[in-house]
Amino acid sequence: MKTTLHNQKWCELATAKKEGSLKKRKCQDGGDSETSPPTENKRPPGVKAAKKGSNRTVIGEDDLNKFQSMWTMRQADLAVKERLSQLTLLNSLIGKKEPLAEYEETLKQKLINALW
C-alpha cells in the first residue's frame, strides 16, 4: 500500500516535469521579451527596495516646530554670550589703571556705543 502511494507521487512529478514547471515563465503570460519594451509597475517593489524605503525619515510638523524653537533659543543664547563677552572686555578696559593706547581707547568707545 505504501509503495503504491509512493509510486503515484513520483509518477505525478514525472508527468509535471514533462509538461513544464509552473515556476518557469511561459511566453503567453505577457512577460517582457527582448523585442518588446519592458512594462513599468508590473510587480511590487522587491525586498531591497522595501527596506530602502523604510529607512527614510519623515519630518513632521511637530519636529519642525521643535527644531525652530530650539534654533531661536540657541540664537538668543549666542547673543547673550556675545553681549557678556563685550561687557567683560569693556570692564577690563575700564579697570586698567595706566593710560590706554589709542586702539584701546577706540575699542572702549565702540563698545560703550554698542552696549548703550
Protein Blocks (a to p, Z undefined) as FASTA:
>chain_A
ZZmmmmmmmmmmmmmmmnopfkbccfklopacfkbccdehkbccdfklmmmmmmpccddf
klmmmmmmmmmmmmmmmmmmmmmmmmmmmmmmmmpmbdcdfklmmmmmmmmmmmZZ
